[in-house]
Amino acid sequence: MFVAAIAEEYRHTYHKDVVIDLVCFRRLGHNEQDEPFVTQPLMYKKIAQHPGTRKLYADKLEKEGLIPPGYGDELVANIRAALDAGKSTNPKIVYGLKPALAIDWAPYIGVSWRQPAETALPLAKLKELSKRLTEIPANFKLHPSVERLLAARRDMGEGKTPLDWGMAENLAYASLVDEGHPVRLSGQDSGRGTFAHRHAVLHDQNREKWDAGVYIPLQNVRQGRAISSSSTRCSPRRRCSDSSTATPRRSPSSW
């Protein structure tokens, strides 16, 4: 807060932009079902050993005699109880206000956006693409949850189980790449998917450097390129983890 106050005062005084270099981390995942170790094993091994800023600050205040022992934990318990009871933790918040620039989305609700188009693929082609998407280089250590996910996708590709959302989406991308169309995913968590459903970018859990141990199955879909350590791994510094924002023209529902 002190740094932000200085930046704001500087901005108003000298009318120049200010950049605050804020280094922080998210202790838990993107959502309640996320497992951040999947894509950031090195970082989260260190984060797991960090007590957290709240604990460090509470211990500091206790040591200085500014708060009684256990008071920090008591505050956390009270907030947790309020949240579980559905109560507001900030009595100063005003609810029910409608901004002057709010948009009325009513005209766009219940409107049909479907346009007929032939998007189906032969079953043999889908099985072929499924096989390429689930082939992993030798000695590439997957996270256990991702390993189970790929095993399930192999069963889907062989017709043993129905396709799920994530597999259908990857097949849609793969079908475009296979036909020579460029596909690019961009944005936060685009490689893994916001709901940990996509996993278009895989991470070696035994990697020792940040610029190694990344594998993108979609890069090997085109004409069935052979898997090798040199052709399938790329550096996140080259933004490979963001590669693959063309919207797939094949609708998974048409399969």
C-alpha positions as CSV (number, residue, x, y, z in Angstrom):
1,M,0.0,0.0,0.0
2,F,2.9,2.3,0.8
3,V,4.5,1.7,-2.6
4,A,1.1,2.3,-4.4
5,A,0.6,5.6,-2.5
6,I,4.1,6.8,-3.6
7,A,3.3,5.8,-7.2
8,E,0.0,7.7,-7.1
9,E,1.5,10.8,-5.6
10,Y,4.3,10.8,-8.2
11,R,1.7,10.4,-11.0
12,H,-0.3,13.3,-9.8
13,T,2.7,15.5,-9.1
14,Y,4.8,14.9,-12.2
15,H,2.1,13.6,-14.6
16,K,4.3,10.7,-15.7
17,D,3.6,7.0,-15.8
18,V,4.7,4.7,-13.0
19,V,5.4,1.0,-13.1
20,I,5.3,-1.0,-9.9
21,D,7.4,-4.2,-10.2
22,L,5.3,-6.5,-7.9
23,V,6.6,-10.0,-7.3
24,C,4.1,-12.4,-5.8
25,F,2.7,-15.9,-6.1
26,R,-0.6,-17.8,-5.8
27,R,-0.4,-20.4,-3.1
28,L,-3.3,-22.4,-4.4
29,G,-4.5,-23.1,-8.0
30,H,-6.6,-21.1,-10.4
31,N,-9.7,-22.6,-9.0
32,E,-10.8,-25.2,-6.5
33,Q,-10.1,-28.1,-8.8
34,D,-6.8,-26.8,-10.1
35,E,-3.4,-28.5,-9.4
36,P,-0.6,-26.0,-10.2
37,F,2.1,-28.6,-9.8
38,V,1.0,-29.9,-13.2
39,T,2.5,-26.9,-15.1
40,Q,4.9,-25.3,-12.5
41,P,6.5,-28.1,-10.5
42,L,9.7,-26.3,-9.6
43,M,7.9,-23.1,-8.4
44,Y,5.3,-24.9,-6.4
45,K,7.8,-27.1,-4.6
46,K,9.2,-23.8,-3.2
47,I,5.8,-22.3,-2.6
48,A,4.7,-25.3,-0.6
49,Q,7.6,-24.7,1.8
50,H,6.8,-21.0,2.2
51,P,4.7,-20.2,5.4
52,G,2.9,-17.3,3.7
53,T,2.9,-13.5,4.3
54,R,-0.1,-13.6,6.7
55,K,1.7,-16.1,8.9
56,L,5.0,-14.2,8.7
57,Y,3.3,-10.9,9.6
58,A,1.3,-12.4,12.4
59,D,4.4,-14.0,13.9
60,K,6.2,-10.6,13.7
61,L,3.4,-8.8,15.4
62,E,3.2,-11.4,18.2
63,K,7.0,-11.2,18.7
64,E,6.8,-7.4,19.0
65,G,3.9,-7.8,21.5
66,L,1.5,-5.9,19.4
67,I,-1.1,-8.7,19.3
68,P,-1.7,-11.6,21.7
69,P,-0.6,-15.1,20.7
70,G,-3.1,-16.8,18.4
71,Y,-4.9,-13.6,17.5
72,G,-4.0,-13.9,13.8
73,D,-5.5,-17.3,13.6
74,E,-8.6,-16.1,15.4
75,L,-9.2,-13.4,12.8
76,V,-8.9,-16.1,10.0
77,A,-11.4,-18.3,11.8
78,N,-13.9,-15.5,12.2
79,I,-13.6,-14.5,8.5
80,R,-14.0,-18.2,7.5
81,A,-17.1,-18.5,9.7
82,A,-18.6,-15.4,8.1
83,L,-18.0,-16.7,4.6
84,D,-19.5,-20.1,5.4
85,A,-22.6,-18.4,6.9
86,G,-23.0,-16.3,3.7
87,K,-22.4,-13.0,5.5
88,S,-20.5,-10.0,4.2
89,T,-17.1,-9.5,5.6
90,N,-17.2,-5.8,4.8
91,P,-20.2,-3.9,6.1
92,K,-19.3,-0.8,4.0
93,I,-20.0,-2.5,0.7
94,V,-23.2,-1.2,-1.0
95,Y,-25.1,-3.8,-3.1
96,G,-27.7,-3.4,-5.8
97,L,-26.3,-0.4,-7.6
98,K,-26.6,-0.4,-11.5
99,P,-23.8,1.4,-13.3
100,A,-24.9,4.2,-15.7
101,L,-23.0,2.5,-18.6
102,A,-24.4,-1.0,-18.0
103,I,-25.4,-2.9,-21.1
104,D,-28.8,-4.6,-21.6
105,W,-28.0,-8.1,-22.9
106,A,-31.7,-9.1,-23.2
107,P,-31.8,-8.8,-27.1
108,Y,-29.0,-11.3,-27.3
109,I,-30.5,-14.0,-25.0
110,G,-32.4,-16.8,-26.6
111,V,-31.3,-16.0,-30.1
112,S,-30.2,-18.9,-32.3
113,W,-26.6,-18.6,-33.5
114,R,-26.4,-21.9,-35.3
115,Q,-25.5,-22.0,-39.0
116,P,-25.5,-25.3,-40.8
117,A,-22.0,-26.5,-41.9
118,E,-20.4,-29.8,-42.8
119,T,-17.8,-30.3,-40.0
120,A,-17.7,-34.1,-39.6
121,L,-14.6,-36.2,-40.0
122,P,-14.2,-39.9,-40.8
123,L,-13.9,-42.1,-37.7
124,A,-10.6,-43.5,-38.9
125,K,-9.1,-39.9,-39.1
126,L,-10.3,-39.1,-35.5
127,K,-8.7,-42.3,-34.2
128,E,-5.5,-41.4,-36.0
129,L,-5.4,-37.9,-34.6
130,S,-6.3,-39.3,-31.1
131,K,-3.2,-41.5,-31.3
132,R,-0.9,-38.7,-32.2
133,L,-2.3,-36.5,-29.4
134,T,-1.7,-39.1,-26.8
135,E,1.8,-40.2,-27.8
136,I,4.4,-39.0,-25.3
137,P,8.3,-38.9,-25.7
138,A,10.3,-41.5,-23.8
139,N,11.5,-40.6,-20.4
140,F,9.0,-37.7,-20.2
141,K,7.6,-37.7,-16.6
142,L,4.0,-36.6,-16.5
143,H,2.1,-35.4,-13.4
144,P,0.0,-38.4,-12.2
145,S,-3.3,-36.6,-12.8
146,V,-2.2,-35.7,-16.4
147,E,-1.0,-39.3,-16.9
148,R,-4.5,-40.6,-16.0
149,L,-6.1,-38.0,-18.2
150,L,-4.0,-39.1,-21.3
151,A,-4.8,-42.7,-20.5
152,A,-8.5,-41.9,-20.5
153,R,-8.0,-40.0,-23.8
154,R,-6.4,-43.1,-25.4
155,D,-9.5,-45.1,-24.5
156,M,-11.7,-42.3,-26.0
157,G,-9.7,-42.4,-29.2
158,E,-10.1,-46.2,-29.4
159,G,-13.8,-45.9,-28.9
160,K,-13.8,-47.5,-25.5
161,T,-15.4,-44.5,-23.8
162,P,-17.3,-41.4,-25.0
163,L,-15.3,-38.2,-25.8
164,D,-15.3,-35.6,-23.1
165,W,-15.0,-31.8,-23.6
166,G,-11.2,-31.5,-23.3
167,M,-10.6,-34.4,-25.8
168,A,-13.1,-33.1,-28.3
169,E,-11.5,-29.6,-28.2
170,N,-8.0,-31.0,-28.7
171,L,-9.3,-33.1,-31.6
172,A,-10.9,-30.0,-33.1
173,Y,-7.5,-28.2,-33.0
174,A,-5.7,-31.3,-34.3
175,S,-8.1,-31.6,-37.3
176,L,-7.3,-28.0,-38.3
177,V,-3.5,-28.5,-37.8
178,D,-3.6,-31.7,-39.8
179,E,-5.2,-29.9,-42.7
180,G,-2.5,-27.2,-42.6
181,H,-4.5,-24.5,-40.9
182,P,-2.6,-22.4,-38.3
183,V,-4.0,-22.6,-34.8
184,R,-3.0,-20.4,-32.0
185,L,-4.2,-20.3,-28.4
186,S,-3.4,-17.2,-26.4
187,G,-4.2,-15.9,-22.9
188,Q,-3.7,-16.9,-19.3
189,D,-3.5,-20.7,-18.7
190,S,-4.2,-21.3,-22.4
191,G,-1.9,-24.3,-22.6
192,R,-3.5,-26.1,-19.7
193,G,-7.0,-24.7,-19.9
194,T,-8.7,-22.5,-17.3
195,F,-10.6,-25.5,-15.9
196,A,-7.6,-27.9,-16.3
197,H,-9.5,-29.6,-19.2
198,R,-7.3,-28.8,-22.2
199,H,-3.7,-29.9,-21.4
200,A,-2.5,-29.0,-24.9
201,V,0.9,-28.3,-23.4
202,L,2.5,-31.0,-21.2
203,H,5.3,-30.4,-18.6
204,D,8.0,-32.8,-17.5
205,Q,7.8,-33.1,-13.7
206,N,11.5,-34.0,-13.5
207,R,12.7,-31.0,-15.4
208,E,15.6,-29.1,-13.8
209,K,15.4,-25.9,-15.9
210,W,12.5,-23.6,-16.8
211,D,13.4,-23.7,-20.5
212,A,13.2,-27.4,-20.9
213,G,10.7,-30.2,-20.4
214,V,7.8,-28.9,-22.4
215,Y,6.0,-31.0,-24.9
216,I,3.1,-29.9,-27.2
217,P,1.3,-32.9,-28.9
218,L,-0.3,-30.6,-31.5
219,Q,3.1,-29.8,-32.9
220,N,3.4,-33.4,-34.0
221,V,-0.1,-33.8,-35.6
222,R,0.8,-32.4,-39.0
223,Q,1.5,-35.3,-41.3
224,G,2.3,-37.6,-38.4
225,R,5.7,-36.1,-37.6
226,A,7.9,-38.5,-35.6
227,I,8.4,-37.8,-31.9
228,S,11.9,-36.9,-30.8
229,S,13.3,-34.9,-28.0
230,S,14.6,-32.2,-30.4
231,S,11.4,-31.7,-32.3
232,T,8.9,-31.9,-29.5
233,R,10.3,-29.8,-26.7
234,C,10.5,-26.0,-26.8
235,S,11.3,-23.2,-24.5
236,P,8.5,-21.2,-22.8
237,R,10.7,-18.2,-23.4
238,R,9.8,-18.6,-27.1
239,R,6.1,-18.5,-26.0
240,C,5.6,-22.1,-27.2
241,S,3.3,-22.6,-24.2
242,D,1.0,-20.0,-25.7
243,S,1.1,-21.4,-29.2
244,S,-2.0,-22.9,-30.6
245,T,-6.4,-17.6,-31.3
246,A,-8.0,-19.4,-34.1
247,T,-11.5,-20.7,-33.3
248,P,-11.9,-24.3,-34.3
249,R,-14.4,-24.6,-37.1
250,R,-15.2,-28.1,-36.3
251,S,-17.9,-28.4,-33.7
252,P,-17.3,-31.3,-31.3
253,S,-21.1,-31.7,-31.0
254,S,-21.2,-32.7,-34.7
255,W,-19.2,-35.9,-33.9
